[in-house]
Each structure stands twice: as structure tokens, then as C-alpha cells.
């Protein structure tokens, strides 16, 4: 990616949030860790973390 991007945003890469399924478009702040970005927000990150613990409690 060029640092001075001023073009069409539809040409940027995108991926889906693992929790809610929303599409996330590449952002400059994610440039260094785009492969590690999995969640669209802190709320989705919290749901994913608590979701795994809640499921473990239901099984017992």
C-alpha cells in the first residue's frame, strides 16, 4: 500500500469479523498486523473471549 492513498476505497482489501460477520476494510493503522486482525471492535473481541468461557460452563 502506498502511504499517500487518495484513491477508491473499494479497491482496498477486506475481511469478515469472526464474531458478527461484518466486513472490515483495510486501515492504515492495521498495516503492520493486517493478518492478525480478527474482530471489528472491542465489543466483538469481548464477546469472543467470554463466549468460550460461557460454553465451557454449560457443558459441565
Buried (B, 14 or more C-beta within 10 A) or exposed (E): EEEEEEEEEEEEEEBEBEBEEEEBEBEEEBEEEEEEBBBBEEEBBEBBEEEEEEEEEEEE
